[in-house]
């Protein structure tokens, strides 16, 4: 059974999304930079769930990311859903971060998502179906989070562009915009947020949404 690939499979949203898809019996491929992170996330997926594959790759390394996606497809079959969850989250006011830092953040927050999308979406389009989801945020820019505000604005635009390119051929492209800090046990519990990803993946084509916003006042049941 083809399953889910989580790029940026950290211990917060990434792990929660992996658990949510695994709960449905889907095999899950976890992609992250560090072996330690991959091990920690894999251990949160209950025994008896679908197969779990761990792959170390940096989202900014195009060759490594493409190779990881190919390995996942070879081991688990072409993905039904790919979730891009990688991001650099840090506080930086205007002028605080040098140009190199802004470029590094952009590479993770936006370019990695583009790399992943253009690698998997054409095959999904050939099959006539598939889902590509991106973790968004910052529905309004914040002056003390310049690089993240720019990155999430870029993600929002990227989702629109990918939908124009691949949506007519059956690929559901969407983002989950998280409007607050992710903390277990709060309105922004990662397991609550993960429900949005499953909802988007299972939406019938005629009812596709392209952005779901998770806030304190709008959260999944």
Secondary structure, 3 states (H helix, E strand, C coil): CCCEEEECCCCCHHHHHHHHHHHCCCCEEEEECCHHHHHHHHCCCCCCCCCEEEEECCCCCHHHHHHHHHHHHHHHCCCCEEEECCCCCCCECCCCCCHHHHHHHHHHHHHHHHHHHHHHHHHHHHHCCEEEEEEEECCCCCCCEHHHHHHHHHHHHHHHHHHHHHHHHCEEEEEEEECCCCCCCCCCCHHHHHHHHHHHHHCCHHHCCCEEEECCCCCCC
